[in-house]
Amino acid sequence: MSEATRVACVMGWPAKQSRSPKLHGYWIKRYNIDGDYRVAEIPPESFPEFVKNLAKNGYVGGNVTMPHKDVAFAQSEPDERAKAVGAANTLWVDGSRLRSTNTDVEGFIGALDANAPGWDRITDTAVVLGAGGASRAVIYGLIERGIKTIDVVNRTPAKAEAAKTRFGSAVHPATWDDVPRLLKGAKLLINASSLGMKGQPELKIDLSPMAKDAVVADIVYVPLKTKLLEAAQQRGFRTSDGLDMLLYQAVRGFTLWFGIKPEVTKELREMLAADVMKST
Ligand code: ATR
């Protein structure tokens, strides 16, 4: 490795479970870049100092995961998108500045565009399950693409209300009891909650009231094919999964750190899918 080697990392505690090193490592090799993507497991008490000195620590940037997201957001200069979503997952060093953005928005939208082209032409209404950080990225992306009414279903009502305060009157807070009514004739459903994820409670939901040409997306990618996506496919709906969201969200970070816009290929998806399968 030369002095010019550009090094990015995933910052978390723990962080070993992250699939980002595999993903960025694949692109580094494929584009023959003098670079590296490492795992930086940083305990919460050391993180403020670590992130403040990211460049001095030898990094050109990186991804931020739990539990450091709030500190990273507070200690960097978030762009408009990160500010709007209220969370940053990607940092980059820009001269003497430490800047941040939220790439979950384009991750979610990029995956949806790839898996269900024209999804935004069949409806202007969506049902979003969950109101956490990932959900905010989903809501932002939907509004940006012209969705006018977004029913946000959440266990904790205050968080769905907070989404309305943040994003405005397009957001309609709702409860899980409302779901059967909301799905009547619905064409777009997104699970942005952690339900259905390995180790979490199941997401039990009847998709039969949805329209025949519906599109269903899930941010969960372990398991790769969630029960929700399985049920949607059985009904012939188009689906978009969490792994594609992960792949598409990684594009901008890689571009910022290494200067090349990488391609999401079938081979890359298959490599990561095999890795996810191993853990389920
Ligand atoms: P992320 O950053 O991935 O979005 P998060 O902010 O912790 O993670 O959000 C997790 C989402 O899943 C929330 O909407 C959460 O609902 P609450 O706001 O009520 O906590 C939802 N969720 C997690 N476990 C749940 C459960 N057992 N039942 C219903 N909703 C659940």
Boltz pocket constraint, residues with backbone or C-beta under 6 A from the ligand:
constraints:
  - pocket:
      binder: B
      contacts: [[A, 129], [A, 130], [A, 131], [A, 132], [A, 133], [A, 134], [A, 135], [A, 153], [A, 154], [A, 155], [A, 156], [A, 159], [A, 192], [A, 193], [A, 194], [A, 195], [A, 201]]
      max_distance: 6.0
